[in-house]
């Protein structure tokens, strides 16, 4: 994979985020430890973190071990928890609201950020630095939890994840005040995942983490443990008696000293604003919520020393002093807001630094004076890694389009309009018109000059002029057709790139579910990313480009998920053929169109990767639901690839491949098949409009073959007439004859050249079979001696190298 870094400014990031990321030393007056790029900054922060805990080291470790009892901890995680008993050990922290089914991939990016930084700091500081993920299970944004997107069977398709909480309307979901982490996963949502496109191994991991009836907090904890436990990731929740008790003093002071907190937050916020930053979180008098025994979380408000919340009876309130004492005795009934949470993190954990997103960095900047109110030092605030993943072979698309990937922040329709406008076909039309005017003028001059020589010459000149004008019209038509084809291909590319780079109109990491990233880029993708990012600072957004056709296709190369019919095909060829044709004919039209589009996209990716000069392809019979690969053929034309298609008849066993350059070069025969225009038995109308003798057998670089059924070893069942098998054998024979003649003419003393000729002769066209995945078997299908195996299988689910 290849990582390229792009300034946050190119993605419309806030000025504060840009300064924290790229110019942290300029914030020295606003933050306790501003310059996260300097080793001595981290050393100073570590000394503060070691000294300001409000809980004993043993109590901290014991509580964490207690919490992890149901979270499937790894030995590495348990070892890190034990390391926290050492008074020198510090932690790198990040966090996120507990999410449904793992949440968007930025959550994984947060986790890998603290793992990378913890390893780095362990070497720099010479002490243990433990990565800790704070499960924000006290947040209550249920609507956010139920939102999400994922890719479908390919990266070209983005689906909104339809998730609804049972017996709740959208209005009730938005208004919900229940702490999300305490919610139990309902059966209806648990079964929703069954319809999502997900790799089997990822589905197993997700199912194991999020169990029906289990809390979302426990589900997210087990999910993160499965992904990052082998790196020693420790998970934290404040929902433990030891942490409630250790929070009591600060929470009580937040009641009795509310006015001081308000002043502190206002001071820091004004300083941030004066420096060109912005106010991310509002300041509204209190930093606390009330929590009842059902998990409802409602805001505490206060006026002139009297405190109340929305769940209290009308007219009732609590005196500040009495409430402060009550909170000291019952800290489990109080929940912090975002500012107070940052303070509690540094009181309950020895936090040396925190890896945060843009919004979190902004309200962290507002918290400086509040930390001082609490008698604590801020940790080092640093940006988390921000990433966009792109499968292989897409950079040439961006280059041809003349676009940076960040351009996809624009709405797709605007991007498409801008690109079409850039083509400027009027220039070509102007050149053609000038050419025609010049031709007409010169023909007129010639006609005048020959008029006196011979009366018949003027007519000959005029006839020649007419032929040339007609030929010019043909050129104009072909140019316009090529522009339309290019537009079609590039419009499709823009759509496909947008689905990858800015799905649903937003950054990939904020929209695409983590499980979808794992399903398409592989279950070890985050480990690979950590390896790739080692030594790279998170001071910009990374575009990570993978190699190959696509990670999904490479994964399918292991014979997983491509063959949907896993059973052994005991029937004979005729039975398999009849069954497959009947089932294919019965496909739903929408399903047929969707699968065909995905399959064509796979062919186009392979075209762009392998760059053949000439291909030979079948022409699909749409009413028989042969995969509609016409978009791939059009893409080949747009890429400058010579395309040949078969001419055949039911009365002849032979098949000849003839070149075509547009759909005008083919017509439907009396059986409904598309064939190149024909005249006599051995003549055809070529792309230039002329009638030609059929050429000798041409050898394409690649042959696209239709298949009724296939097996993953390359065995193929066609339609039973043997046309393609005979054509392949004819190509082999032509290759052998050409090689024989070439060797005869060669110098015997050039063994390398002779070997090259022999190798070329033994390499018949690459045979790519096209078939919907429902009729691809993992076990061998019946084959006969004359059957020709294929080299690649292309389905709507991916590509298999045989």
N, C-alpha and C positions, 0 to 999 in steps of 0.2 A: 504494500500500500504506500501511497505517496501523500504526505501532509504539506499543505501550503497554508500560510497564515495571512489573514486579511484584517486590516484595522477595524475596530468596532465602529468607527465613524462611517464606514461604508454600509453599515446595517442600521443606521439611524439610531445608534445607541445614545444614551443621555451623556451630557458633558461630564457629569460626576463619574459615571462608569468609565468613560474614556480616561479621565485623570487618574482614577485609582489604578487602572490597568497599565497606562503608558507613562504617566508622570507622577508617581506616588509621592516623590519627595516634595512636590509642591503643596502637599496637604499636611505638612509637618506641624503647622500651627493648629490644625483642626482635629487631628487624631493623635492618640497616645503613641502608637507605633505605626507610622504611615508607610515607610518605604519597605514593602515586602520583598524587594529584590536584594536587600542587603543582609548579609549573615549576622551582623551585629544587632540588627533590629530584632531578629528572631531570638538571639541570645538574651537580650534584655527582657523580651516578652516571656521567655521561658522562666526567668528568675521570678517575675511577678506571678506567673501562673502557679508556680510551686508553693508560693507563700500565702495565697488568698482563698484557699478552700474553706467552705463552711461545713464540711462533712469530713469525718476521718477517712483515711485511705482504706482501711479495712472495711468500714461500713459501705463505702462506695463499691468496692470489689464484691463484697457479699451480696449487695442489692443487685448488681449487674448479673452475677451468677444466678441469682434467684429468677430474674426476668428471663434470662436466656434458657431456662429449663425447658420451655415449650417452643423455643425458636430454632431448634436443630443446630446448635453451635458447632463449629469445627474446632479441631484441636488448636488451630492457629488463633482463633478468636478467644478461646479459653485461656491460652497462654498470654494473650494481650491483656485480658482482664486481670490475671494474676500479676502482670507487670505493673498495674496501676497501684499495687500495694507499696511499691517503691516510691519514696518521697521525691525522687528526681524525675519520674516519668511524667510526661505531659501529653496532651492530645491535640490533634487536628480535628476540627469539627465541621460538619455541615448538617443540613436537615431539610425536611419537607413534610408537608401535611400528609398524613397517612392516606394512601390512594387505593383505588380499586384496581385489582389485577396489575399492579406494578407501576401504573401511571406512565407519563410520557418519558422519553429517553433522557431528558435532561436530568432526571433523578439519578439515573445510572452515571451520567457525566459528573454529577456532584460526588458520588461515591468514589469514582476513579480519581477525582481531583485530590481528595484528602489522602487516598492511598499513595498516590505518587508523591505528594508533598511530605507525608509522614516518613516515607522511605528516605527521601532526600534529607530531611531534617535530622533523622537518626544519625546519618553520617556527619552532617555539619556540626551538630551539637554534642555528639558523643553520648547521648542518653536515649532511652526508649521514647519514641513518639508514636502514639497509638491513634489510628483513624477511628473516629466515633461518629456514627450517623444518629442524629437526634430525631426521633420519630415524633413529629408534631401532632400527637394524637388528640390534643385539646382544641384544635381548629374545628370549625363547624361549617365549612363551605361545601355542602353536599352537592350543589349544582356543578361545581368544578370537578368533583370526583366522578360524576356521571358523564362528563364530556370526554371525548377522545376520538382519535382517528387511527387507522391502520391501513397498511397496504393490503391489496387483495392477493390473488395468486401470482401477480407480477408487480414490479415497482411502478408500472404504468397506471395502476388503479388505486385510488385512495378512497376508502370507505369511512363514513362517519359511524362510530360504534353506537348502536342504538341501545342505550341502557336506561331503564326506568326503575325507580324504587317502588315496590308494590304498595298499592293503596295510598299513593301520594300524587297529587296533581303537580304540574310544573310550578304553579304558584307556591304550593306548600314546600316543594323542594327548595326553591329559592329562599323562602322565608325560614327554612329549618335552622334551629339553633342547637341541635344535638351534636355533641362532640363526635366527629366522624370516626375517630379511632375506636370508639366504644360500640359502634354499630355492628350487628351480627349480619353476616352475609346471607341474604335470602336465597331460597332454592331457585327462584325464577331467574335471578341474575347469574347464579352459578351455572345454570344450563345455557345461558346466552352464549357463552364462549364456544359451545359445540359447533356453532355455525361459522366461526371465524377461521380464516386461513392461517394455520399455525403449524409449525413443524412438530412432529410427534414428541420429540424430546422436550421441546419447550412447553407443550401442552401438559406433559407429565409433571414438569417442575411447577408450573402454575397451579395445577390441580392439587398438588401436594401442599403448596403454600396456602392457598385460599380454600379452606374447607367450608362446606355448608354449615351455617350456624356459628362459625368462628368469627372473631372480631376482625375488622379491617386492619387494626394495629398488628395483631398477630400474623395476619396474612402477609402484610408488607414486610414485617420482620423476617419471616421465613423465606420470602422471596429474595430479599437482599442478602440474607445469609447464604442462600443457594448460589447466588451470582458472585458474591465477593467474600464469602467466608474463608476461602482458601488464602485470601490475602490478610486475614486477621481482622476484618472489619467488625467493630463492636457496635452494638445497637443500644440506644438509650431511650427510655420512656420515663417521664416524671411520675407515672402512676405506680408508685411504690411508697410504702410507709416511711422508709428511710429518707427518701427524697422530699416527701411532704414535710417531714419534721425538720429537715435541713433548710427548707424554703421558708419556714414559718416566720422567722424574724424579719426577713426582707419584705415578705408579703404584708406583715403587720405594719411595718414602717411605711409601706406604700399607701396605707390608709391614713395613719396619723400625720404623715409628712407629704400629703398629696400636693399641697401648694408648692413646696420646695421642688418636687419632681416636675411640676408644670413649668416652673421658672427655669429649671435646668434644661428641659427639652426645648423650650422656646429660645434660650440662649444659643444652644448648639444649632438649632434650625436656622436662626438668623445668620449665624456664621457661615453655614453651608450656602444659604441663599446669596450672601454677600460675595462668596467666592465663585459664583456662577453656577452653583448646584441647584437642586430643586427639592421641594418638600415632598417626600414619598408617602409618609404616614401622617395622619392628622393628630393634633394634640387637643384632647377634649376633656381635660380635668381629672381623669383617672386612668390608671393602667391595669385595672383589674376587671375580671368577670366573676359572676357568681355561678357556681355549678351545683345543681341539685342531685338527688340520688338516682335520677333517671338519665343523667348525662346531659341535661339541658344547660346551655351556657348563655347567660345573658349579661349584658354590660352593667357594671356598677356606675351610677352617676352620683354627683354630690353637689350640694348647694348650701353654702354657709354652714358647713360642718354637719349637715344631715345627708345621709347616704341612703339610696334606694335603687332597686332594679325593677325591670318591667314585670317580673313575676310576683312582686309583692302586692298585697291588697292596696287599693287606692287610698291615699292619705297616710299610709304607713311609711316610716323611715327609721334609720338607725343613727344614733349619735356616733361621731367619728371615734371617740375614745372607746366606747363600748364595742364598736365593730372591730377596732384594732385588736382588742383583747380577744374577741371571739375568733378572729382570723388566726391569732397566735395559737389558740387551742384547737381550731378545726381548719388547718391549712388545705386539707383535701377538698374543701368547698370553694376554693378560690383558684382561678386560672389567670395566667398573665397575658397581657397583650404583647405585640411584637417587640416593643422596647423592653418591657420587663423580662421577656423570655431571654433576650441577649444577656441581661444582667444575671439571671438565674443560671444560665449556661456556665458563666465564669465563676459562679459561686459553688456549683455542684460538680464541676469538672475542672481539672487543671488545663484550661484552654490556652494553648500557645498561639493558635491561629484558627481562622475560619475561612473556608472557601465558599463564596457566596455569589449569587446571581446579581444582575443589574439592580433590581428593585431592592433586594436585601442589602446590598452595599449602600444604597441611598439612605435607608432608614438606620443602618448602622452608623452612618455619618452624623445622624441627628442625635445619637445616643451618648456622645462623649461626656457631657456634663452630668448625665444621669449615672454613668459609671462612677464619676467622682462623688456624687451624692451617696452611692452605695459603698464608698470606700474601696473601690476596685479599679484595676487598670484594664482598659480594653485589651483584647488580644490583637494580633495582626489581622487586619481584614485584607483578603486577597481575592481576585476574581477566580471563579471556577473555570474549568475548561469548557469552552463552547465549541460544539462540533456539528458539522454536516457531513453525512456519508454519501458517497456517490459510487455506483457500480462502474465497472470497467468499460472503456470504449466510448465514454460520453464527452471527453474533452474535445475530440475532433468535431463533435456536433457543435459545441460552444464556439470553437474556432471558425467553423464554416458560417455560423450564424453571426459571427462578429460580436459576441456577447460575453461579458463577465457573468459568473454565476449569480452575483449579487443583483443583477438586473431583474431577476425573477421576483424581487420584492414588488414590482409593478403588477397590477392585475393582468392576468393572462391575455385578455382581449386587447389591452393597450399594447402589450408587448408584441402581439401578432400584427396589429395594425402598423406599428412602428417598423417592423421588419419588412412587411409588404411594401410600405412606402419607400424603403431604402433600395428596393430592387430597381426602380426607375426604368421600366420597360419602354418608356417613351423615347429614350435615347436610341434604343435598338430600332424602334419604328422609324425614327428620323433618319438613321443611317440607311435603312432599306429604301425609304422614299427617295433619298438623294441618289442612291444607286439606280433606282428605276428611272428617275428623271434623266440621269446621265446616259443610261442605256437608250432611252427614247430619243434623246438628242443626237447621239452618235449614229443611231440607225437611220435617222432622218437625213443626216449629212451624207451618209454613205449612199442612200437611195438617190439623192440628188446627183451625186457624182457618177453613178453607173447608169443613170437614165439614158444618156446619149450613146452609151456603148451598145446596149442590147435591151430591148423592151422587156424581155423576160427577167432580167436581173433585178429590176425594181421589185417585182413580185416575190422573188427568192429572198431578197433582203427583208421584205416585210414579213414573210413567213418565218424567217429566222428570228426576227425581232419578237414575233408573237410567241415562238417557242421559248425564247429566253425570258420573256415576261412571265410566261406560265411557270417556268422553272423557278423564277424568283418568287412567285406566289407560293409555290410548294415550300421553298425555304422559309418564307415568312410564316406559313402554317406550322412548319416543324418547330420553328423558334418559339412561337406562341404556345405550342403544345408542351415544349420543354419547360417553359416558364411556369405553365400551369402544374406540370408534374413536380417541378422543384418546389413550388409553393405548397403543394399538397404534402410532400415529404417533410418540408421544414415546419409547416404548421403542426404536423403530427409530432415532430421532434420537440417543438416548443411545449406542447401539451405534456409529453412524456418527461421532459426535464422539469417542468413545473411540479409534476406529481412527486418527483424525487426531492427537489431542492426546497420548494416552498409549498408543501402539501396543505391544502385548505387555506392557502394564502398567507401562511405564517412559517417561521423557521421550523425546519424538520424536527429539531429536538424538543420543541414546545408542543408539537401536535401528534407525532407518531408514537404509538405505544412501544414500550421497551420490548415486550414480547414479539412485536412485529419486526423490530430491528434484528432481534436474535433469530427469528425464523428466516429472514432473507439474507442476512450477512453471516450467519453461523453462530452457534451457541458459545463459541470462544471469542467473539468479536471484541468484547471489552478487554479481555486479556491482550489481544493483539493491538488494540488501541493504546493501552498503557505502554506496551513495548515501543510503539511508534512515537509516542509523545515524550518518552524519556529524554530529558535534556532540553525540552522545549518549554518555554515559559507561557502561561495562559494569558498573555497580554494582547491577544487578538483572537479572532474566530478562525477555526481551522476547517478547511475543506479537505476531507480525507477521501482520496480516490483509490479505489481498489483496482487490481489488475485483472485481466481476463474478460470474458464475455460478460459474466455477472457472477457474483458469489452464489446466487441461487442456482445458476446453471452448473457451477462447479460442484455444488453439493449434490445435485441430482446425478452427477457423474458417478456417484457411489451407489447407483441403483436404488436410491431411496426416494419415495414419494412420487416418482415418475410413473411407475406402473401401478395403476389403481386396481387392476384385476390381479390379485396376488395368487390365485389358484392355479394349479397345473391344468393346462388345456388338454384334457384327455381326448376330445373330439378330433376327427380328421379335419383336413384343410377345408373341405366343402362345407362341413357343418359350422366351423368357426366363421367362414366367410359369410354364409347365409345369415347367421345370428348377428354378426357385426354390422352387415349392411342394413338389416332390418332395424336394429337399434339406432344406428346412425341416422337413418331416414326419419325416425320418430323423434329426433331431438327437437326440443323447443326452439323456435326461431331466434329468440333473444339469447338463449344459451349458445346456439350455433354461432351467432354473430360475435358474441363476447369471446368465445374460445378461439374463433378464427382470428380475431384481432390480436389476441395474445400470441398466438402461434406465428402470425406474420411478423410481429415485433421481434420474436426470437430469431427468425430468418434474417431480418434486417440487421440485427446486432451481429450475427455471424458474417453477413456480407461485409459490414464495415470493418470487422476484425480481420477476416481472411483476405479481403480485397482480390477476389478472382477477376480475371480479365473477361472470361466467358462462362456463362452458365447455360444449362439446358433444363427446362422445367416443363412439367405437365401443366395443362390449363384446367382449372377446377370446374367441375360440373356442379353448379350451385344448387340446382333442384334436387340433387342426390346427396347434398350436404357433405361433399368433399370439402376439406378445409379451404376456405377462401383466402388464397395467398396472393390475390391480385395486388394488394398494397405492397407486398414484398417485390413483386415483379416491377411495379412502378418505381420503387425505390432503387432497384437495380439500374433501370434506365437513367434515373436522376444521378446515379453515381458513375455513369459512363460505362457500365458493364454491358457487354454484348449478350443479348438474350436470344436463345433458340427455343423453339417449341415443336412438338411432334406433329408430323403429318402422317396419317394412317387411314386405313379403311378396314371394315370388317371382312372384306373379301381377300385381303392380303395379310400375310403374317409379319410383314416388315414395317418398321417405323423409321421415318427419316426426320431429322431435326433441322428446321429452317429458321433463319434469323428474322426477327420482327423488332420494330422500334416504337410501335404504338398499338393501341387496340384497333385502330383502323386497318391494321395489317392482318386481322383475323376475322372470321365469320363463322356463324353457327351452321353445322351440317344438318342433314335431315334427321339425325338422332339427338340433336341438341348439344353436341360437343363443339367447342371452339377449336378451329383449325386454321392454319395459314391459308390465305387465298390460293386456290388451285385452278389450273386450266387443263392441260392434257395430262396424260398418265405420268410423264416425266418432267412436267413444267410447273413452275409456281410463280406467283407475283411477288417480287421482292420488296423490301422497304423503300426502294427508289421508284416504285411504280412500274418498273419494267418487268417483262416476262422472261424468266431465265430457266435454263436447264437446272435440274436439281443438282446440288453440289455433291462432291464426294463426302463420305462420312467425316464429320467434323468432331474433334475431340474437345469437349468442354472441360474446364477446370473442376466444375461441380455439376452434379446432376441431382435435381430435386425430383424425388420419386413419390407417387402416391402409394399409400398402404392401407389395406383394409384392416390388417392386424400385424403386430410385430412382437418380437420378444427382445429382451434386453441384451441378448448376445448378437443381435443384428439379423436374426431370421425374419423374413417378410412373407406375408401372404398378400398377393395382389388380387386382380379380378379374374384370374384363371386362364387368360388368353396368352400370357407369356410375352407380350409386346416389349416391356422394359427389359426383361431378362435377355431377349434376343438382341435388343439394341446395345446392351452392355457388352454382350459377347462380340458384337460387330466392332464396337469401339476398341475392345481388347485386341482383336485381330488387326485392326488398322494400326494401333500402337506398335504391335509386334513387327508388322511389315515396314513401317517407317523406320523403326530401330534397325532392322536388318539392312535396309538400303543405306542408312546413315553409317553403319559400322563398315560396310563394304567400301565406302568412299573415304574412310578415315585412315590415318597413319597408325600402324600397329604399335608404334613406339610412344603413343600418348595414352597410357593406361587410365589416367584420371578422366580424360574426355570420354573414353570408351565406357568406363564405369558409369559416368553421368548419363550417357545415352541409355544404357541398360536399366539404370534406376528409373529413368523417365518412362521407359517402356513398361516396366512392371507396375508403375503407378497409374492405374486406370483412373477415370474421373472419381473424385470424392463423391460417394453416394449418400445423400442426405434424405432420409425417409420422413415423410410428413404424415402425422396421424394424431387423432385425438387420444388422450391418455387412457381413456376407458378401455381401449383395445390394445394396450401394451402389456404383455405378460412377463413376469419374472422368470418363469420356467420356459424351456424351449418349445416352440410350436413346430408342428410337422414340416419337414423340408425334404425336397427331392434334389437329385444330383444337379439338375439344370438351374436350380434357384440361385440367385445372386444375392449374397448378404450385403447389408448396408454398413456404412461407417459411422453415421450419426443418426440420432432420432430426435426430431423436433416435435414437441407437443405444446399444448397451451400452458403446461406446468413447467416447462423448462427444456433443457437440452441434455442429451445423454451421449457421451462419447463411448462408442462400442469398442 
